[in-house]
Amino acid sequence: MKRLLSIIIFSLFALPLIAQEPIPQQKWYQGIFRRPTVVVHDTVYIYTGEPEELVVGEETLDEKREGSIPMPFDTLNTADKFLKVILFDNGSWIYLDIPKPDLPDSISDDHWTTNQVHAYMDIKDSDLPDEIDLLLCDSLHEWHIPSEGRLVSPYKVRKGHKHQGVDLGAGYGTPIYAAFDGIVRAALPPKLTGGYGNVVVLRHANGLETYYGHLSYYIVAAEDMVKAGEIIGYCGATGRATGPHLHFETRYMGQSFDPERIFDFENGTLRDTIFTLKKHYFSIYSHEGQTDSESQVASNQVEPTEPVHVTYTVKKGDTLSSIAKKHGTTVNAICKLNNISETKVLKIGQKLIVK
């Protein structure tokens, strides 16, 4: 009877997992007999407390070493990603709480929008602080390199346009991690983001926002709370990308600055726990490695004007050919601008960049 009851309990908790998409390179089973593991959004977290702290009934895991109590062998998700179920080899189970990030409620009070990439569209130069100290991590807040790929394109003017982030080369399906604790402000598909493709935007407690573009797909949603190091998506080549890589941006009040001022991507480290952000850093010509005076001089250069795209909303009966003819362009040009094929089936209400 006990064995039957154990099978029923395991089946009930396993049902939600059966419907989930398989995640590439997932290795949840590693180390499972050494200490309990916890899966948060398919990211493996190791229970860091001493084994003696995990109690089953009146016995501890220490006593299991002598063969007296069951051993954990799997971890299951619940409706709350910060609450997990640890299964034991005798069919028993317990709940395990995952500490939530310590984030203020005010994080979403200002310029909060979940249906577009950029939120601070009305910010003027005069609104920006001359200098501000941003706490990046401490004993309560951790950090994580967003991708293990190497830096392939820095923050700079590229082909006459501002490349307002860095590109980290990584293979298709490589995990992409939240750089800091935060809340998902936007998780959007290519049809709503233009060149970013599948993109996730995280807002952090210090006011920073980090962007993660060209994802093959993301596994978070707007308003989700995430921990530093949590997997939020997987590397891809959606949007305007010639191959799989992560486009990573750091912004404050909507203004971008060189992410290399925060991360040393070559060594996979954080440069400092506190980052002093200066107004002249917002120039595309200001970058890590310059002295303060060099950055100020560089920021006085006239920045290239970004092209203003013309968009068109698809109506009933429209085809790529008819839309191209109407706007004096070609089907091929529209396809390149929107990263779609010429056989793409258009949907009424879909927005296309036509010029």
C-alpha positions in Angstrom: 0.0 0.0 0.0 2.8 2.4 0.9 4.5 1.7 -2.5 1.3 2.4 -4.4 0.8 5.6 -2.4 4.4 6.7 -3.3 3.8 6.1 -7.0 0.6 8.1 -6.9 2.3 11.1 -5.2 5.2 11.0 -7.6 2.8 10.9 -10.6 0.9 13.9 -9.4 4.0 16.1 -9.0 5.5 14.8 -12.3 2.6 15.6 -14.5 3.4 19.3 -14.9 6.9 18.4 -15.9 5.8 16.1 -18.7 4.3 19.0 -20.6 7.4 21.2 -20.5 9.7 21.5 -23.5 13.0 19.8 -23.2 15.8 22.2 -22.3 19.1 21.7 -24.1 22.1 20.8 -22.0 20.1 20.4 -18.8 22.0 18.3 -16.2 19.7 18.3 -13.2 20.9 14.9 -12.0 24.5 15.8 -11.3 25.6 15.6 -7.7 22.1 14.6 -6.6 23.3 12.0 -4.1 25.7 14.5 -2.4 23.2 17.2 -1.5 19.6 18.1 -2.5 19.3 20.1 -5.8 16.7 22.7 -6.6 15.6 23.6 -10.1 14.4 27.2 -10.7 13.3 27.9 -14.3 15.5 24.9 -15.3 18.5 26.5 -13.6 20.2 24.1 -11.2 20.8 25.6 -7.7 22.5 23.6 -5.0 21.1 23.7 -1.5 23.9 25.5 0.4 22.9 24.8 3.9 24.7 22.1 5.9 23.2 18.6 5.3 22.2 18.4 9.0 19.8 21.4 8.5 17.5 19.3 6.2 15.3 17.3 8.4 12.9 14.5 7.5 10.6 13.7 10.4 12.9 13.6 13.4 15.9 12.3 11.6 18.6 14.2 9.7 20.5 13.5 6.5 23.6 12.9 8.7 21.8 9.8 10.1 21.1 8.6 6.5 24.8 8.1 6.1 24.3 5.3 8.5 21.3 4.0 6.5 18.5 5.1 8.8 16.6 7.6 6.6 15.7 8.0 2.9 18.0 9.8 0.4 16.8 12.6 -1.9 16.8 11.6 -5.6 14.8 14.3 -7.5 13.4 17.8 -7.3 10.1 18.9 -8.7 8.7 22.4 -9.5 5.4 23.7 -8.0 3.2 26.6 -9.1 5.6 28.9 -7.2 9.1 28.6 -8.7 10.6 29.5 -5.3 8.9 26.5 -3.7 10.2 23.1 -4.6 9.4 19.5 -3.7 12.3 17.2 -2.8 11.5 13.5 -3.5 13.2 10.7 -1.5 13.9 7.2 -2.5 11.3 5.7 -0.2 8.4 7.8 -1.7 8.4 10.5 1.0 8.8 14.2 0.1 9.2 17.6 1.7 8.9 21.3 0.6 12.0 23.4 0.2 11.8 27.2 0.1 14.2 29.1 -2.2 15.0 32.6 -0.9 13.5 35.2 -3.1 15.6 38.2 -4.3 15.4 41.2 -2.0 13.8 43.8 -4.3 11.9 46.9 -3.4 8.2 47.3 -4.5 9.1 50.6 -6.1 11.2 48.9 -8.8 8.2 49.0 -11.1 6.8 52.4 -10.2 8.5 54.5 -12.8 8.3 54.1 -16.6 7.0 50.5 -16.4 5.9 49.0 -19.6 5.8 45.3 -20.6 4.8 45.5 -24.3 7.7 47.4 -25.7 11.5 47.1 -25.5 12.3 50.7 -24.5 10.5 52.3 -21.6 12.2 55.7 -21.0 11.2 57.3 -24.3 10.6 60.7 -22.8 13.8 61.1 -20.9 15.9 64.2 -21.8 19.6 64.8 -21.4 18.8 67.2 -18.6 17.0 64.4 -16.7 20.2 62.3 -16.4 22.4 62.5 -13.3 25.9 63.9 -13.7 27.1 61.0 -11.6 25.6 58.2 -9.5 26.9 55.3 -7.5 25.2 52.0 -8.3 25.5 49.0 -5.9 25.9 45.9 -8.1 26.3 43.2 -5.5 26.7 42.6 -1.8 26.1 39.8 0.7 22.4 39.7 -0.3 22.7 40.3 -4.0 24.8 38.2 -6.4 25.9 38.6 -10.0 26.5 36.3 -13.0 28.1 36.7 -16.4 25.1 36.8 -18.9 26.7 34.3 -21.3 29.9 32.2 -21.3 30.6 33.2 -24.9 33.6 35.4 -25.8 33.2 39.1 -26.8 33.0 39.3 -30.6 31.7 42.9 -31.0 32.1 45.8 -28.5 30.1 48.9 -27.8 30.9 51.2 -30.7 29.8 52.8 -33.9 29.5 49.9 -36.4 28.9 50.5 -40.1 27.7 54.0 -39.4 25.2 52.9 -36.7 25.4 52.8 -33.0 25.9 49.3 -31.6 24.6 50.1 -28.1 25.7 46.8 -26.4 28.2 44.0 -26.8 27.9 40.8 -28.7 28.9 37.6 -27.0 29.5 34.7 -29.3 27.9 31.4 -28.2 26.5 28.3 -29.8 22.8 27.9 -30.5 21.0 26.9 -27.4 23.7 28.1 -25.0 22.0 29.2 -21.7 21.6 32.9 -21.1 21.7 34.0 -17.4 20.2 37.0 -15.5 23.2 39.2 -14.7 21.7 40.5 -11.4 18.6 40.0 -9.3 15.6 41.7 -10.9 12.1 41.7 -12.4 11.3 40.9 -16.0 10.0 44.2 -17.5 9.6 42.8 -21.0 9.9 39.4 -22.7 8.9 40.0 -26.4 9.0 38.1 -29.7 10.6 39.5 -32.9 7.5 41.0 -34.4 7.4 43.5 -31.5 11.1 44.2 -31.2 12.6 44.7 -34.6 16.3 43.9 -34.7 16.4 42.5 -31.2 14.6 39.4 -32.1 13.4 37.4 -29.0 14.4 39.8 -26.2 14.2 39.9 -22.4 14.6 43.1 -20.5 15.3 42.9 -16.8 15.0 45.8 -14.4 17.2 45.8 -11.3 16.9 47.4 -7.9 19.6 50.0 -8.5 17.8 51.4 -11.5 19.8 49.5 -14.2 18.1 47.6 -17.0 19.9 44.8 -18.8 18.8 43.6 -22.3 19.3 40.1 -23.7 18.7 40.0 -27.5 18.6 37.5 -30.4 17.5 34.6 -28.1 16.3 31.4 -29.7 13.6 31.5 -27.1 13.0 32.8 -23.6 11.6 30.9 -20.6 10.4 33.9 -18.4 7.5 36.3 -18.7 6.8 39.9 -17.8 6.6 40.6 -14.1 8.6 37.4 -13.2 11.1 37.8 -10.4 14.5 36.3 -11.2 17.7 35.6 -9.4 21.2 36.4 -10.6 22.4 33.4 -12.4 19.0 32.1 -13.3 18.5 30.9 -16.9 16.1 33.3 -18.7 16.5 32.0 -22.2 18.8 30.4 -24.8 21.2 31.8 -27.4 19.9 32.2 -30.9 20.0 34.3 -34.0 16.5 35.9 -34.1 16.1 39.5 -35.2 18.9 41.2 -37.2 21.6 38.6 -36.6 24.0 36.8 -38.9 24.6 34.0 -36.5 23.9 32.8 -33.0 25.1 35.2 -30.3 23.9 37.2 -27.3 23.4 40.9 -27.7 23.8 42.3 -24.2 23.0 45.9 -23.2 23.3 47.9 -20.0 21.0 51.0 -19.7 20.2 53.6 -17.0 17.0 55.6 -17.5 16.9 54.2 -21.0 20.4 55.4 -22.0 23.0 52.8 -22.9 26.6 52.7 -21.8 29.4 50.3 -22.4 28.7 46.9 -20.6 32.4 46.4 -20.3 32.5 49.1 -17.7 30.7 46.6 -15.5 31.9 43.2 -16.7 35.3 41.9 -17.7 34.0 39.5 -20.3 37.4 38.1 -21.1 37.9 36.8 -17.6 34.3 36.4 -16.7 34.4 38.7 -13.7 32.6 41.7 -12.3 34.9 44.8 -12.2 33.7 46.1 -8.9 30.8 45.8 -6.4 29.9 49.5 -6.8 29.9 51.2 -10.2 30.1 55.0 -10.5 28.1 55.9 -13.6 28.9 59.3 -15.1 26.9 61.2 -17.6 29.5 61.2 -20.3 29.5 57.4 -20.3 26.2 57.5 -22.3 28.1 58.5 -25.4 28.6 55.7 -28.0 32.2 57.0 -28.2 32.8 56.5 -24.4 34.1 53.1 -23.5 36.0 51.0 -20.9 39.7 51.6 -21.0 39.5 55.4 -21.4 40.6 57.8 -18.7 38.0 60.1 -17.4 39.2 63.0 -19.4 39.4 60.9 -22.6 35.8 59.8 -22.1 34.7 63.4 -21.6 36.5 64.4 -24.9 35.1 61.4 -26.7 31.5 62.2 -25.6 31.6 65.6 -27.3 31.7 63.9 -30.7 28.5 64.1 -32.8 26.9 60.8 -32.7 25.5 59.2 -35.8 21.8 59.7 -36.5 19.9 56.5 -36.2 17.6 55.7 -39.2 13.9 56.3 -38.6 12.1 53.2 -39.9 8.8 53.4 -41.7 6.4 50.7 -40.5 3.2 49.3 -42.0 0.3 47.4 -40.4 -0.8 44.4 -42.4 -4.4 44.6 -43.6 -6.7 42.0 -45.1 -5.6 40.9 -48.6 -2.1 42.3 -48.2 0.9 40.4 -49.6 4.6 41.1 -49.4 4.5 42.0 -53.1 1.6 44.4 -52.7 3.2 46.1 -49.6 6.5 46.4 -51.4 4.9 48.0 -54.4 2.9 50.4 -52.3 6.0 51.7 -50.5 8.4 51.7 -53.5 10.6 48.9 -52.2 11.2 45.2 -52.9 10.1 42.0 -51.2 13.7 41.1 -50.6 14.4 44.4 -48.8 11.3 44.0 -46.5 12.3 40.5 -45.7 15.8 41.6 -44.7 14.5 44.4 -42.5 12.2 42.1 -40.7 14.3 38.9 -40.7 11.6 36.9 -42.5 11.4 34.7 -45.5 9.6 35.5 -48.8 7.2 32.7 -48.0 6.2 34.1 -44.7 2.5 34.0 -44.0 1.4 37.5 -43.0 -1.1 38.1 -40.2 -3.7 40.9 -40.1 -2.4 43.5 -37.6 1.2 42.5 -37.9 3.7 45.4 -38.1 6.4 45.3 -40.8 9.3 47.6 -41.3 9.1 48.7 -44.9 11.9 51.2 -45.1 
